[in-house]
């Protein structure tokens, strides 16, 4: 999956932060951000204004996340980062020959709430919606179903289909339900 983004990253603008390339692929209800780092760095501080679902594709990171602590973030790992959560990131192995590549999905909050509501309505779950896992809690996810759904979302973001945004919306809803 790592080479499919080269076109987007090579045509993206530098963020001005260290030597990171960033690209954005938008949709109606969700954004896909690509981050590529090509130089070893330490203590990179980040904070997102909205909740995100991140997915590590290539390379290694160590993340110190408020509420969870420090952990190794490896390819295949997914992570929910709540809004306004402090992150401190180390990229000890990043280089021109060994770049890191990470995806960050930023779904519309209304889409998240609608997907949760539909799920609980359809499953007749006895649990309250407010008590379930949501994008306000930091969670590390290593589930094959979540990984496959993320891979499908990546494909859909690149697809040139008249109903692309609709398919992305449906798959994002699936991803939210899998996280629940």
Secondary structure by P-SEA (a helix, b strand, c coil): ccccaaaaaaacccccccbbbbbbbbcccbbbbbbbbccccccbbbbbcbbbbbbbcbbbbbbbcccccbbbbcccbbbbbcccbbbbbbbccccccbbbbbbbbbccaaaaaaaaaaaaaaacccccccccccccbbbbbbcaaaaaaaaaaaaaaaccccaaaaaaaaaaaaaaaaac
